Amino acid sequence: MNVVSLVPSVTETLITWGITPIACTRFCEHPEIQNVGGTKDPDIDAIRDLAPDLVVVDREENRLEDYQALVRCDLTVEPLHVTSLSDVATQITRLASIFDVQWSHSPGPPKPNRNLTAFVPIWRRPWMTIASQTYGVSLLEHLGVQVLFSEADDSYPTLDESSISAADPDIVLAPSEPYPFGERHLQELERIAPTFLVDGQDLFWWGSRTTDAIRRLDAQIETIIQKGP
């Protein structure tokens, strides 16, 4: 089956299953595979010309108008919708059945409350974070971490620095994507709370990496607790 993946998590998962897409996005980190644009701006004409058997999209990653455009091209499109850890089992199992792949998902039991409140920035200028309708919050809550502003109505709320400071987080968990937080941002983030850099792919990519990502993040959080923020 010739498949185009417009979801980095799906591209990684398919390759883990031994299935190489004929095209993917520039964010999938596979330069050896044909690039058909980004998750929010795919090249619809290029995808149509490839005549794939299947295009995989995700409602959180991709735009409705691009999904509709692909359908109008008479392409078979498989829309996934992953917004929580529990969605991984149902959505990836469905994808696995399409490719006749045996797949197992073992997130393990949820951790007890670790009495640790984290601010998780995903953007700066303005500050943005994640709320409870997102996979990242679901994953951290599974690990016993309370995420500040997770009760917001918006999945990706925009914040000002005063509201973040007033919330008084125990720590900042700064992921490497979508905004590339790194060592150069530590001084700024440390004004909010003790800051720890985390792998953005482990926090936000789902599918074949989920089980190992949980293990890695769990170990990092445990180290933070033992050392004390």
N, C-alpha and C positions, 0 to 999 in steps of 0.2 A: 504494500500500500504506500503510495506517495503522499506524504503528509507535510503540510506547512504549519509550523507552530508560531503563533504570535504571543506566546507566553513563556518567559524565561524558565519558570518552574517546570513547565511541560517539556520544553526542549531538553532540559537536564534529565528529567525523568525518562523520556523516550530513549535518549542515548544510553542511560543506565540499563534500559531493557534491551539494548542492542538494535534499536531502531533509529536511524539517522534521518532527520527531516530533510526534505529537498530544499527548504528555505526556512529562515527564522528571522527574528528581529536583531537589530544591532546591539540590543541589550542582553542577548543570550550568551555572549562571550564565546562564540564559536566562529571565528573569522573564516574558517575553512568551509563553512556552509553559506550558501547564497543569502545575502542580506536583502530583505524586502521592507526596509524602513524600521520605524519604531513601533512601540506598543500603541501609542496614541496617534501615529500618522503612518500607517502601513501603506505601501504602494499597491493599491487595489489592482491596477492594470497589470503590474508585474506578476502578482499572484494569479490572476485570471489566465495570463499567458502560460503559466507553468502547468495549468490544468491538473491540479492535485486531486487525489481521491478524497482528501479530507483536509479541512483547515480547523485548527483548534484555537479557540479564543477563551477568555475568561472575563466575566462581567466586571470584575474589579480592575483588571489590567487594561482592557480594551474598551473602545467607545461603541455605543449602540449603533451610531450611524455607519461605522465601518463594518460591523456585523451585517447590517441590513444591505450595505453595498455588495458585500461578498455573496449574500443570498441572491441578490438580483443578478449576479453573474452566473447563476445556476450552479454554484459550488455547494458541496455538502459541508456544512459548518457545525462543529460540535462545541456548544457553549458550556463552559464550566462555570461554577460560582463557588469560590472558596473564600469564606470570611471567618472561619474558625477551625480549630484543630479537628473537631468532629467532622467537618466537611471534607477533610482530606480523605478519610476512609471511603465515604460514599462517592465522591467525585472521581478520585483516582481509580477506585475499583471499577467504576463505569468505563473510564478510559481504557483500563487494562482489558476489559471484556471485548472492546472493539478490536484490539490487537491480539486477542487470544493469549494474553500474558498472565501468568500467575504472579500475584503481588500480595504482599502482606504488610500490615501497618501496625507497629507496636510502640505507641507513645508511652506506655507504662502508666501506672496509676498517678493521679495528680499529687503533687507535693502538698503537705500541710502549709498553712499560712506562715510565711517566714518573717512577718512583721517588718517588711521592707517596702517602702514606697518609692517608686522610681518615676522620674520624668524622662520620657523618651522623645527627644526631638527628631523630626524627620526633615526639617528645613530650618533655615535661619534667614532673618531679614525678609519677611517676618518669621517668627517662630511658629512652627506647626508641629503637631503631635498626632497620636493615634488614639482612637476611642474603641469602645467595646464591640463595635461591628466589624472589627478587623482581625485578621489572622494573628498579627503580632501581639495584640493584647491577649487574645485567647491563649497563645503559647506561653506568655509570661505568667498569666494567671494559673495555668497548668503547673507552672514551676513555683507557685506560691508567692509571686511578686504582685503587689498592688500597683497598678499603673495610674498615675495622676491624670485627671481629666477624662478617664475612660467612660464616665457617665454622660459625656457631651452628646448632644443630638447629632452633630456632624461627625462623620467617620474620621475626618482629618481636620480638627479644629485649629483655627489660627489664634495665637495668644500674644499678649504683650508681656514684657519681662516682669512688670510689677505683679501681674496675676500669678506668674510662675513662682516668684519669690514668696508671695503671700501663701501659696500652697505648701511651701516648706518641705520639699521632697527630701528623703534620706540620701538618695543618690541620683545621678544622671547616668542613664545608659545611652550612649551616643553611637548609633549604628553607622556603618560605612556606606550605607545607601538608604534612601534615594539621594540624600545630600551626603557628600563624601566627608563626613566628620573624621578628623584625624588629630594628630599631636598638636598641630598648629591652632586648634580650637580649644585646647584644654584650659588655657588661662581664662578665656571668656566663659566657658561652661562651669568652671570651678567657682565662679561667683554665685552660681545657683546652688550647687551642692557638689560633694566629691564625685568625680566623673570617671567613668570607665568606658573604654571603647569596646564595642561588640561587633561581630561580623553581621553586617546587614543581610547577607544572603541567608545565614542561619536563622535570623529573626523573621524574615519576610518571604523567603522562597519555601515552597511546600512541595510535597511529593516524595520522590526517592530520597531526598536529603532529610526529611522530617525527623526520623528516628535518631539519626546521629546528631542532628542539630540540637535536639532536646538534650541529649547526653552532654554535648559540649557546653551549651548554655547553662545547664544545671551545674556542671563543674565550676564554671566561671563565677556563677552567683554564690555558690558555696564558699569559694575562695574569698570573695568580697565579704561575706558574712564573717568568716573566721578571722580575717585581718581587721575587720571593722571599717565602716565607711569613714 
